[in-house]
Amino acid sequence: MRLDKYLKVSRIIKRRTVAKEAASKEKVMINQKLAKPSSEVKIGDLLTLYLGLKIITVKVTALEPNKDQFMYELISEEKRP
């Protein structure tokens, strides 16, 4: 699944255009590598997002939305220095 679509479907970022913009501005990494909006996301990947004053790291656990389940596992959420 494309990175921008995954961020929107998993509800990490509310809008796909915002997700695409974040990836275009080098604010998203997949497995410690800079990611483009069209990068492929697979189960087990670690996503690091630099959003505002927060750094969020999540692990991809699913590519399909399931009722009552998140599509990711929150690894860490910290404030930037």
C-alpha positions as CSV (number, residue, x, y, z in Angstrom):
1,M,0.0,0.0,0.0
2,R,1.2,3.5,-0.7
3,L,2.6,5.5,2.2
4,D,0.2,8.4,1.9
5,K,-2.8,6.1,1.6
6,Y,-1.7,4.1,4.6
7,L,-1.3,7.2,6.8
8,K,-4.8,8.3,5.9
9,V,-6.6,4.9,6.2
10,S,-4.8,4.1,9.5
11,R,-5.9,7.5,10.8
12,I,-2.4,8.6,11.8
13,I,-2.9,11.6,9.6
14,K,-6.5,12.7,8.8
15,R,-6.2,13.7,5.2
16,R,-4.3,12.1,2.3
17,T,-3.2,15.4,0.9
18,V,-1.6,16.3,4.3
19,A,0.0,12.8,4.4
20,K,1.4,13.3,0.9
21,E,2.7,16.8,1.8
22,A,4.4,15.5,4.9
23,A,6.2,12.7,3.0
24,S,7.2,15.2,0.2
25,K,8.8,17.5,2.8
26,E,10.9,14.6,4.2
27,K,9.0,14.4,7.5
28,V,8.3,10.6,7.2
29,M,10.8,7.7,7.3
30,I,10.3,4.0,6.7
31,N,12.8,1.8,8.5
32,Q,15.2,4.8,9.0
33,K,15.1,5.8,5.3
34,L,13.5,8.9,3.9
35,A,10.2,8.0,2.2
36,K,8.2,9.4,-0.7
37,P,4.4,9.5,-0.8
38,S,4.5,6.6,-3.3
39,S,6.8,4.4,-1.1
40,E,5.4,0.9,-0.4
41,V,4.4,0.1,3.2
42,K,4.6,-3.5,4.4
43,I,3.6,-5.3,7.6
44,G,6.5,-5.0,10.1
45,D,7.8,-1.6,8.8
46,L,8.7,1.1,11.3
47,L,7.4,4.5,10.4
48,T,8.9,7.6,12.0
49,L,6.9,10.8,11.6
50,Y,8.2,14.3,12.4
51,L,4.9,16.2,12.9
52,G,5.1,19.6,14.5
53,L,6.9,19.3,17.8
54,K,6.3,15.5,18.1
55,I,8.3,12.5,16.8
56,I,6.0,9.5,16.5
57,T,7.3,6.0,15.8
58,V,4.8,3.3,14.9
59,K,5.1,-0.3,13.7
60,V,2.8,-1.4,10.9
61,T,0.6,-4.4,12.0
62,A,-2.1,-4.5,9.2
63,L,-2.7,-3.1,5.8
64,E,-6.5,-3.5,5.9
65,P,-8.7,-1.6,8.3
66,N,-10.4,-3.9,10.9
67,K,-13.2,-2.9,13.1
68,D,-12.1,-2.3,16.7
69,Q,-8.4,-2.7,15.9
70,F,-5.6,-0.2,15.0
71,M,-3.5,-0.8,11.9
72,Y,-0.4,0.1,13.8
73,E,1.4,-0.3,17.2
74,L,2.6,2.9,18.8
75,I,6.3,2.4,19.6
76,S,7.2,5.9,20.9
77,E,5.9,9.4,21.0
78,E,8.3,12.1,22.1
79,K,8.7,15.9,21.9
80,R,11.4,17.4,19.9
81,P,14.1,19.3,21.8
